[in-house]
Amino acid sequence: MIYKVYYQESATEVPVREKTQTLYLEADSEMDVRLKLKNRNYNIELVQKLEGKYLEYEQNHENYRLEQL
């Protein structure tokens, strides 16, 4: 499954909407996503499973790039 992760670069800073970044990751579950990103110093705001039309839409977006971990 493909997941879209909304995060802040630093876990020590207060989240600011304008600094929120996203990445796309293939994983078995939301917990698997969090475990894969555990070593990065990210403040994860949301992990969202992408499927169906929403996944197609994201894949056609210019910023779509599947992260390889």
N, CA, C and O atoms as a CHARMM CRD file, in Angstrom:
* protein
*
  276
    1    1 MET  N      0.82400  -1.17500   0.00000 PROA 1      0.00000
    2    1 MET  CA     0.00000   0.00000   0.00000 PROA 1      0.00000
    3    1 MET  C      0.87500   1.24800   0.00000 PROA 1      0.00000
    4    1 MET  O      2.00700   1.23900   0.48300 PROA 1      0.00000
    5    2 ILE  N      0.32700   2.30300  -0.54700 PROA 2      0.00000
    6    2 ILE  CA     1.04200   3.57600  -0.59900 PROA 2      0.00000
    7    2 ILE  C      0.45500   4.51300   0.45600 PROA 2      0.00000
    8    2 ILE  O     -0.76300   4.63400   0.59100 PROA 2      0.00000
    9    3 TYR  N      1.33600   5.16400   1.19200 PROA 3      0.00000
   10    3 TYR  CA     0.92500   6.11300   2.23100 PROA 3      0.00000
   11    3 TYR  C      1.52500   7.47900   1.94700 PROA 3      0.00000
   12    3 TYR  O      2.64800   7.59700   1.45700 PROA 3      0.00000
   13    4 LYS  N      0.75400   8.50400   2.26700 PROA 4      0.00000
   14    4 LYS  CA     1.22100   9.88200   2.17700 PROA 4      0.00000
   15    4 LYS  C      1.45000  10.35300   3.60300 PROA 4      0.00000
   16    4 LYS  O      0.56000  10.26300   4.44900 PROA 4      0.00000
   17    5 VAL  N      2.65400  10.85800   3.86100 PROA 5      0.00000
   18    5 VAL  CA     3.03100  11.27500   5.21200 PROA 5      0.00000
   19    5 VAL  C      3.20700  12.79100   5.22700 PROA 5      0.00000
   20    5 VAL  O      3.97700  13.34900   4.44400 PROA 5      0.00000
   21    6 TYR  N      2.48700  13.44200   6.12500 PROA 6      0.00000
   22    6 TYR  CA     2.63300  14.87700   6.35500 PROA 6      0.00000
   23    6 TYR  C      3.53400  15.03500   7.57200 PROA 6      0.00000
   24    6 TYR  O      3.27500  14.43800   8.61700 PROA 6      0.00000
   25    7 TYR  N      4.59000  15.83500   7.44500 PROA 7      0.00000
   26    7 TYR  CA     5.54500  15.93700   8.53700 PROA 7      0.00000
   27    7 TYR  C      6.21900  17.30900   8.57500 PROA 7      0.00000
   28    7 TYR  O      6.17400  18.07800   7.61400 PROA 7      0.00000
   29    8 GLN  N      6.83700  17.58400   9.71100 PROA 8      0.00000
   30    8 GLN  CA     7.70200  18.74400   9.89200 PROA 8      0.00000
   31    8 GLN  C      9.13700  18.21300   9.92800 PROA 8      0.00000
   32    8 GLN  O      9.37400  17.10900  10.41900 PROA 8      0.00000
   33    9 GLU  N     10.07700  18.97500   9.42200 PROA 9      0.00000
   34    9 GLU  CA    11.48100  18.54800   9.35500 PROA 9      0.00000
   35    9 GLU  C     12.07600  18.23700  10.73200 PROA 9      0.00000
   36    9 GLU  O     12.89200  17.32400  10.85600 PROA 9      0.00000
   37   10 SER  N     11.68200  18.97400  11.74900 PROA 10     0.00000
   38   10 SER  CA    12.28600  18.80300  13.06400 PROA 10     0.00000
   39   10 SER  C     11.23100  18.50200  14.11800 PROA 10     0.00000
   40   10 SER  O     10.21500  19.19200  14.20600 PROA 10     0.00000
   41   11 ALA  N     11.47300  17.48800  14.90200 PROA 11     0.00000
   42   11 ALA  CA    10.54500  17.11200  15.96400 PROA 11     0.00000
   43   11 ALA  C     10.61500  18.07700  17.14300 PROA 11     0.00000
   44   11 ALA  O      9.74000  18.05400  18.00800 PROA 11     0.00000
   45   12 THR  N     11.64000  18.92500  17.18900 PROA 12     0.00000
   46   12 THR  CA    11.79500  19.83500  18.32400 PROA 12     0.00000
   47   12 THR  C     11.12800  21.19000  18.09800 PROA 12     0.00000
   48   12 THR  O     11.01100  21.98100  19.03400 PROA 12     0.00000
   49   13 GLU  N     10.69300  21.46700  16.87500 PROA 13     0.00000
   50   13 GLU  CA    10.06000  22.75000  16.57900 PROA 13     0.00000
   51   13 GLU  C      8.54400  22.62700  16.62000 PROA 13     0.00000
   52   13 GLU  O      7.98500  21.55000  16.41000 PROA 13     0.00000
   53   14 VAL  N      7.90100  23.73500  16.89000 PROA 14     0.00000
   54   14 VAL  CA     6.44700  23.78000  16.88200 PROA 14     0.00000
   55   14 VAL  C      5.97200  23.64100  15.43200 PROA 14     0.00000
   56   14 VAL  O      6.50500  24.31300  14.54900 PROA 14     0.00000
   57   15 PRO  N      4.97400  22.77700  15.17000 PROA 15     0.00000
   58   15 PRO  CA     4.47700  22.62000  13.80300 PROA 15     0.00000
   59   15 PRO  C      3.86200  23.91600  13.26600 PROA 15     0.00000
   60   15 PRO  O      3.09000  24.58600  13.95200 PROA 15     0.00000
   61   16 VAL  N      4.21800  24.24900  12.03500 PROA 16     0.00000
   62   16 VAL  CA     3.68300  25.41200  11.34000 PROA 16     0.00000
   63   16 VAL  C      3.16800  24.91800   9.98800 PROA 16     0.00000
   64   16 VAL  O      3.90200  24.27900   9.23400 PROA 16     0.00000
   65   17 ARG  N      1.91700  25.21500   9.69100 PROA 17     0.00000
   66   17 ARG  CA     1.28400  24.69900   8.47600 PROA 17     0.00000
   67   17 ARG  C      2.11900  24.96800   7.22500 PROA 17     0.00000
   68   17 ARG  O      2.24800  24.09700   6.36500 PROA 17     0.00000
   69   18 GLU  N      2.67900  26.15600   7.12300 PROA 18     0.00000
   70   18 GLU  CA     3.44500  26.52500   5.93100 PROA 18     0.00000
   71   18 GLU  C      4.73500  25.72400   5.77500 PROA 18     0.00000
   72   18 GLU  O      5.30600  25.68700   4.68500 PROA 18     0.00000
   73   19 LYS  N      5.19200  25.09600   6.82200 PROA 19     0.00000
   74   19 LYS  CA     6.42600  24.30000   6.76200 PROA 19     0.00000
   75   19 LYS  C      6.14600  22.80200   6.65100 PROA 19     0.00000
   76   19 LYS  O      7.07900  21.99900   6.62100 PROA 19     0.00000
   77   20 THR  N      4.88300  22.42500   6.59300 PROA 20     0.00000
   78   20 THR  CA     4.53600  21.01100   6.47300 PROA 20     0.00000
   79   20 THR  C      5.00000  20.48000   5.12200 PROA 20     0.00000
   80   20 THR  O      4.77600  21.09800   4.08100 PROA 20     0.00000
   81   21 GLN  N      5.64800  19.32700   5.16200 PROA 21     0.00000
   82   21 GLN  CA     6.13400  18.67500   3.94500 PROA 21     0.00000
   83   21 GLN  C      5.45500  17.31800   3.81600 PROA 21     0.00000
   84   21 GLN  O      4.85400  16.81700   4.76600 PROA 21     0.00000
   85   22 THR  N      5.55700  16.73600   2.63300 PROA 22     0.00000
   86   22 THR  CA     4.95000  15.42200   2.41700 PROA 22     0.00000
   87   22 THR  C      5.94400  14.48900   1.74800 PROA 22     0.00000
   88   22 THR  O      6.86600  14.91300   1.05200 PROA 22     0.00000
   89   23 LEU  N      5.72500  13.22000   1.98300 PROA 23     0.00000
   90   23 LEU  CA     6.46300  12.18400   1.26900 PROA 23     0.00000
   91   23 LEU  C      5.53300  11.00700   1.06600 PROA 23     0.00000
   92   23 LEU  O      4.54400  10.85500   1.78200 PROA 23     0.00000
   93   24 TYR  N      5.85000  10.18200   0.09500 PROA 24     0.00000
   94   24 TYR  CA     5.05400   9.01700  -0.24300 PROA 24     0.00000
   95   24 TYR  C      5.91200   7.78600   0.02300 PROA 24     0.00000
   96   24 TYR  O      7.09000   7.73500  -0.33200 PROA 24     0.00000
   97   25 LEU  N      5.29000   6.79700   0.65500 PROA 25     0.00000
   98   25 LEU  CA     6.04400   5.63400   1.09400 PROA 25     0.00000
   99   25 LEU  C      5.21100   4.37800   0.90800 PROA 25     0.00000
  100   25 LEU  O      4.00600   4.38200   1.16200 PROA 25     0.00000
  101   26 GLU  N      5.84500   3.31200   0.46800 PROA 26     0.00000
  102   26 GLU  CA     5.16400   2.02700   0.36800 PROA 26     0.00000
  103   26 GLU  C      5.41300   1.25700   1.65900 PROA 26     0.00000
  104   26 GLU  O      6.55500   1.10400   2.09200 PROA 26     0.00000
  105   27 ALA  N      4.32600   0.77200   2.27200 PROA 27     0.00000
  106   27 ALA  CA     4.43100   0.04400   3.53100 PROA 27     0.00000
  107   27 ALA  C      3.20700  -0.84900   3.70600 PROA 27     0.00000
  108   27 ALA  O      2.23100  -0.74300   2.96400 PROA 27     0.00000
  109   28 ASP  N      3.27800  -1.73000   4.70300 PROA 28     0.00000
  110   28 ASP  CA     2.17700  -2.65900   4.97200 PROA 28     0.00000
  111   28 ASP  C      1.07600  -2.04000   5.82400 PROA 28     0.00000
  112   28 ASP  O     -0.08600  -2.43500   5.72900 PROA 28     0.00000
  113   29 SER  N      1.44600  -1.06100   6.66400 PROA 29     0.00000
  114   29 SER  CA     0.47300  -0.44500   7.57600 PROA 29     0.00000
  115   29 SER  C      0.99200   0.91800   8.02500 PROA 29     0.00000
  116   29 SER  O      2.13100   1.28900   7.74200 PROA 29     0.00000
  117   30 GLU  N      0.13300   1.65500   8.73100 PROA 30     0.00000
  118   30 GLU  CA     0.55300   2.94800   9.26700 PROA 30     0.00000
  119   30 GLU  C      1.69600   2.76100  10.27000 PROA 30     0.00000
  120   30 GLU  O      2.63600   3.55500  10.30400 PROA 30     0.00000
  121   31 MET  N      1.60800   1.71700  11.07600 PROA 31     0.00000
  122   31 MET  CA     2.67000   1.45200  12.05000 PROA 31     0.00000
  123   31 MET  C      3.99200   1.15600  11.33100 PROA 31     0.00000
  124   31 MET  O      5.05400   1.59000  11.77700 PROA 31     0.00000
  125   32 ASP  N      3.92400   0.43000  10.23500 PROA 32     0.00000
  126   32 ASP  CA     5.11900   0.13200   9.44200 PROA 32     0.00000
  127   32 ASP  C      5.74500   1.42300   8.90600 PROA 32     0.00000
  128   32 ASP  O      6.96800   1.56200   8.89100 PROA 32     0.00000
  129   33 VAL  N      4.90900   2.36300   8.47000 PROA 33     0.00000
  130   33 VAL  CA     5.40000   3.66500   8.00400 PROA 33     0.00000
  131   33 VAL  C      6.16300   4.36000   9.11600 PROA 33     0.00000
  132   33 VAL  O      7.28000   4.83700   8.91500 PROA 33     0.00000
  133   34 ARG  N      5.54800   4.41500  10.29800 PROA 34     0.00000
  134   34 ARG  CA     6.18000   5.09100  11.44000 PROA 34     0.00000
  135   34 ARG  C      7.48400   4.41300  11.85000 PROA 34     0.00000
  136   34 ARG  O      8.44100   5.08500  12.23600 PROA 34     0.00000
  137   35 LEU  N      7.52200   3.08500  11.76700 PROA 35     0.00000
  138   35 LEU  CA     8.76200   2.36400  12.09500 PROA 35     0.00000
  139   35 LEU  C      9.86000   2.65400  11.07200 PROA 35     0.00000
  140   35 LEU  O     11.02900   2.78900  11.43400 PROA 35     0.00000
  141   36 LYS  N      9.48500   2.74900   9.80500 PROA 36     0.00000
  142   36 LYS  CA    10.47100   3.04100   8.76200 PROA 36     0.00000
  143   36 LYS  C     11.05100   4.44800   8.89900 PROA 36     0.00000
  144   36 LYS  O     12.20700   4.68200   8.54500 PROA 36     0.00000
  145   37 LEU  N     10.25000   5.38500   9.41200 PROA 37     0.00000
  146   37 LEU  CA    10.69900   6.77100   9.56100 PROA 37     0.00000
  147   37 LEU  C     11.21400   7.08500  10.95500 PROA 37     0.00000
  148   37 LEU  O     11.54400   8.23200  11.25800 PROA 37     0.00000
  149   38 LYS  N     11.28100   6.07800  11.79200 PROA 38     0.00000
  150   38 LYS  CA    11.67800   6.24900  13.19000 PROA 38     0.00000
  151   38 LYS  C     13.04700   6.91000  13.35300 PROA 38     0.00000
  152   38 LYS  O     13.23100   7.72400  14.25800 PROA 38     0.00000
  153   39 ASN  N     13.99500   6.57800  12.50300 PROA 39     0.00000
  154   39 ASN  CA    15.35800   7.10100  12.64000 PROA 39     0.00000
  155   39 ASN  C     15.52400   8.53200  12.13800 PROA 39     0.00000
  156   39 ASN  O     16.55800   9.15800  12.36800 PROA 39     0.00000
  157   40 ARG  N     14.51900   9.04000  11.46300 PROA 40     0.00000
  158   40 ARG  CA    14.56900  10.43200  11.00900 PROA 40     0.00000
  159   40 ARG  C     13.96900  11.31000  12.10400 PROA 40     0.00000
  160   40 ARG  O     13.07700  10.87600  12.83300 PROA 40     0.00000
  161   41 ASN  N     14.44200  12.50100  12.21600 PROA 41     0.00000
  162   41 ASN  CA    13.99000  13.40600  13.26800 PROA 41     0.00000
  163   41 ASN  C     12.75400  14.18800  12.80300 PROA 41     0.00000
  164   41 ASN  O     12.72300  15.41600  12.89100 PROA 41     0.00000
  165   42 TYR  N     11.73800  13.47200  12.31000 PROA 42     0.00000
  166   42 TYR  CA    10.53500  14.10500  11.79400 PROA 42     0.00000
  167   42 TYR  C      9.46600  14.20000  12.87300 PROA 42     0.00000
  168   42 TYR  O      9.36100  13.33600  13.74300 PROA 42     0.00000
  169   43 ASN  N      8.68500  15.25300  12.80100 PROA 43     0.00000
  170   43 ASN  CA     7.47400  15.36800  13.60000 PROA 43     0.00000
  171   43 ASN  C      6.33400  14.98500  12.66300 PROA 43     0.00000
  172   43 ASN  O      5.85400  15.82100  11.89700 PROA 43     0.00000
  173   44 ILE  N      5.90000  13.74000  12.71700 PROA 44     0.00000
  174   44 ILE  CA     4.87300  13.23100  11.80800 PROA 44     0.00000
  175   44 ILE  C      3.51100  13.72400  12.27100 PROA 44     0.00000
  176   44 ILE  O      3.08900  13.46700  13.39800 PROA 44     0.00000
  177   45 GLU  N      2.83900  14.43400  11.38500 PROA 45     0.00000
  178   45 GLU  CA     1.52000  14.98000  11.69500 PROA 45     0.00000
  179   45 GLU  C      0.40700  14.00500  11.32600 PROA 45     0.00000
  180   45 GLU  O     -0.54300  13.81900  12.08600 PROA 45     0.00000
  181   46 LEU  N      0.53200  13.38000  10.14400 PROA 46     0.00000
  182   46 LEU  CA    -0.53300  12.52200   9.64500 PROA 46     0.00000
  183   46 LEU  C      0.04000  11.49800   8.68700 PROA 46     0.00000
  184   46 LEU  O      0.91200  11.80700   7.87600 PROA 46     0.00000
  185   47 VAL  N     -0.46000  10.27400   8.78700 PROA 47     0.00000
  186   47 VAL  CA    -0.13000   9.21800   7.82800 PROA 47     0.00000
  187   47 VAL  C     -1.45000   8.82100   7.18300 PROA 47     0.00000
  188   47 VAL  O     -2.37400   8.38000   7.86600 PROA 47     0.00000
  189   48 GLN  N     -1.53700   8.97900   5.86800 PROA 48     0.00000
  190   48 GLN  CA    -2.78600   8.76300   5.15300 PROA 48     0.00000
  191   48 GLN  C     -2.60500   7.70000   4.08000 PROA 48     0.00000
  192   48 GLN  O     -1.72800   7.81400   3.22400 PROA 48     0.00000
  193   49 LYS  N     -3.44100   6.66200   4.13000 PROA 49     0.00000
  194   49 LYS  CA    -3.38900   5.60200   3.12400 PROA 49     0.00000
  195   49 LYS  C     -4.02100   6.11900   1.83200 PROA 49     0.00000
  196   49 LYS  O     -5.10200   6.70600   1.85200 PROA 49     0.00000
  197   50 LEU  N     -3.33700   5.89500   0.71300 PROA 50     0.00000
  198   50 LEU  CA    -3.83300   6.32000  -0.58900 PROA 50     0.00000
  199   50 LEU  C     -4.30700   5.10000  -1.36200 PROA 50     0.00000
  200   50 LEU  O     -3.60700   4.09300  -1.45500 PROA 50     0.00000
  201   51 GLU  N     -5.51700   5.21100  -1.91800 PROA 51     0.00000
  202   51 GLU  CA    -6.04600   4.13000  -2.74200 PROA 51     0.00000
  203   51 GLU  C     -7.08000   4.68400  -3.71200 PROA 51     0.00000
  204   51 GLU  O     -7.61000   5.77700  -3.51400 PROA 51     0.00000
  205   52 GLY  N     -7.35500   3.93500  -4.73800 PROA 52     0.00000
  206   52 GLY  CA    -8.38000   4.30800  -5.70000 PROA 52     0.00000
  207   52 GLY  C     -8.07100   5.59300  -6.45100 PROA 52     0.00000
  208   52 GLY  O     -6.93500   5.83500  -6.85900 PROA 52     0.00000
  209   53 LYS  N     -9.09600   6.41000  -6.62700 PROA 53     0.00000
  210   53 LYS  CA    -8.98500   7.66200  -7.38900 PROA 53     0.00000
  211   53 LYS  C     -8.02100   8.64000  -6.73300 PROA 53     0.00000
  212   53 LYS  O     -7.31900   9.38100  -7.42100 PROA 53     0.00000
  213   54 TYR  N     -7.98700   8.64300  -5.40200 PROA 54     0.00000
  214   54 TYR  CA    -7.09000   9.56100  -4.70600 PROA 54     0.00000
  215   54 TYR  C     -5.62900   9.19800  -4.99500 PROA 54     0.00000
  216   54 TYR  O     -4.80100  10.09100  -5.18100 PROA 54     0.00000
  217   55 LEU  N     -5.30600   7.91800  -5.03500 PROA 55     0.00000
  218   55 LEU  CA    -3.95200   7.48200  -5.36900 PROA 55     0.00000
  219   55 LEU  C     -3.61900   7.86900  -6.81100 PROA 55     0.00000
  220   55 LEU  O     -2.51900   8.34900  -7.08300 PROA 55     0.00000
  221   56 GLU  N     -4.55400   7.66500  -7.72700 PROA 56     0.00000
  222   56 GLU  CA    -4.33400   8.04800  -9.12200 PROA 56     0.00000
  223   56 GLU  C     -4.06200   9.55000  -9.23900 PROA 56     0.00000
  224   56 GLU  O     -3.16600   9.97800  -9.96600 PROA 56     0.00000
  225   57 TYR  N     -4.84800  10.33600  -8.51300 PROA 57     0.00000
  226   57 TYR  CA    -4.66000  11.79000  -8.52700 PROA 57     0.00000
  227   57 TYR  C     -3.26100  12.15900  -8.03200 PROA 57     0.00000
  228   57 TYR  O     -2.57200  12.96000  -8.66500 PROA 57     0.00000
  229   58 GLU  N     -2.84200  11.58600  -6.91400 PROA 58     0.00000
  230   58 GLU  CA    -1.52500  11.89400  -6.35200 PROA 58     0.00000
  231   58 GLU  C     -0.40400  11.45700  -7.28700 PROA 58     0.00000
  232   58 GLU  O      0.59800  12.15900  -7.41900 PROA 58     0.00000
  233   59 GLN  N     -0.56000  10.30900  -7.93500 PROA 59     0.00000
  234   59 GLN  CA     0.47100   9.81400  -8.85000 PROA 59     0.00000
  235   59 GLN  C      0.62900  10.72200 -10.06500 PROA 59     0.00000
  236   59 GLN  O      1.71000  10.78900 -10.65000 PROA 59     0.00000
  237   60 ASN  N     -0.42400  11.41400 -10.44600 PROA 60     0.00000
  238   60 ASN  CA    -0.36500  12.33000 -11.58000 PROA 60     0.00000
  239   60 ASN  C      0.12800  13.71600 -11.18300 PROA 60     0.00000
  240   60 ASN  O      0.33100  14.57000 -12.04600 PROA 60     0.00000
  241   61 HSD  N      0.31700  13.94400  -9.91200 PROA 61     0.00000
  242   61 HSD  CA     0.78600  15.23400  -9.41100 PROA 61     0.00000
  243   61 HSD  C      2.29200  15.32600  -9.62200 PROA 61     0.00000
  244   61 HSD  O      2.99700  14.32400  -9.50000 PROA 61     0.00000
  245   62 GLU  N      2.78500  16.50500  -9.93300 PROA 62     0.00000
  246   62 GLU  CA     4.20900  16.68300 -10.24100 PROA 62     0.00000
  247   62 GLU  C      5.13500  16.40300  -9.05500 PROA 62     0.00000
  248   62 GLU  O      6.30500  16.08000  -9.26300 PROA 62     0.00000
  249   63 ASN  N      4.64400  16.51800  -7.82600 PROA 63     0.00000
  250   63 ASN  CA     5.48800  16.30300  -6.64600 PROA 63     0.00000
  251   63 ASN  C      5.49000  14.85300  -6.16400 PROA 63     0.00000
  252   63 ASN  O      6.13300  14.54200  -5.16100 PROA 63     0.00000
  253   64 TYR  N      4.78700  13.96700  -6.85700 PROA 64     0.00000
  254   64 TYR  CA     4.71800  12.56200  -6.44300 PROA 64     0.00000
  255   64 TYR  C      6.04000  11.87400  -6.73200 PROA 64     0.00000
  256   64 TYR  O      6.49300  11.80500  -7.87500 PROA 64     0.00000
  257   65 ARG  N      6.64900  11.36700  -5.66400 PROA 65     0.00000
  258   65 ARG  CA     7.87700  10.58300  -5.78400 PROA 65     0.00000
  259   65 ARG  C      7.87700   9.58300  -4.64300 PROA 65     0.00000
  260   65 ARG  O      7.86300   9.97800  -3.47700 PROA 65     0.00000
  261   66 LEU  N      7.89100   8.30200  -4.95600 PROA 66     0.00000
  262   66 LEU  CA     7.85300   7.25600  -3.95100 PROA 66     0.00000
  263   66 LEU  C      9.21400   7.15400  -3.27000 PROA 66     0.00000
  264   66 LEU  O     10.22800   6.91500  -3.92600 PROA 66     0.00000
  265   67 GLU  N      9.22800   7.33500  -1.96100 PROA 67     0.00000
  266   67 GLU  CA    10.45000   7.28600  -1.15500 PROA 67     0.00000
  267   67 GLU  C     10.94700   5.84500  -1.06300 PROA 67     0.00000
  268   67 GLU  O     10.14900   4.93500  -0.83900 PROA 67     0.00000
  269   68 GLN  N     12.22600   5.62800  -1.22700 PROA 68     0.00000
  270   68 GLN  CA    12.81600   4.29600  -1.12300 PROA 68     0.00000
  271   68 GLN  C     13.59600   4.18100   0.18400 PROA 68     0.00000
  272   68 GLN  O     14.60300   4.86200   0.37800 PROA 68     0.00000
  273   69 LEU  N     13.12400   3.32000   1.06900 PROA 69     0.00000
  274   69 LEU  CA    13.82400   3.10800   2.35500 PROA 69     0.00000
  275   69 LEU  C     14.32900   1.69100   2.44400 PROA 69     0.00000
  276   69 LEU  O     14.94200   1.31600   3.44300 PROA 69     0.00000
